[in-house]
Amino acid sequence: MSNKLLSALFAAGFAVMMSSASFAADENLADFHVEMGGCESCHADGEPSADGEFEFEQCQSCHGSLEEMDATHQAHDGMLMCADCHAPHDAVVGEKPTCDTCHDDGRTAE
C-alpha cells in the first residue's frame, strides 16, 4: 500500500477519532500511542533510546518520512526528528506546534 494512501487513511481515522465523544481532548500523544500497543509501540523494550533515533524510526513506520509529508514537514527533512516539534509526553493529541515555537520573524532558530 502506498504511503500516500496510508497517510490518507490515517488522516480519515484521525478525523473520526477527533470527532468521537469517547476521545479524551486532553490526552497527550504518549498516552494515545500507549493505547495502540504499550510503550513498546514507540520505545525498544519500553525504554527511551539515548539518541531518539529508534523512536523517530517508529514514527516514520506509521506516519511516513518527513520527505513524504506536507511542505512544512519536508522543509525539516534531515534536520529534525518528530519529537523535536511534537514532544510526545507533553503535547496534546491534535495540538500542532507553530513556526513561532522555533522560528522568530521567519528566521531560522539558533
Buried (B, 14 or more C-beta within 10 A) or exposed (E): EEBEEBBEEEEEEEEEEEEEEEEEEEBBBBBBBBEEEEBEBBBEEEEBBEEBEBBBBBBBEEBBBBEBBEEEBEEBEEEBBBBBBBBBEEBBBEEEEEEEEBEEEEEEEE
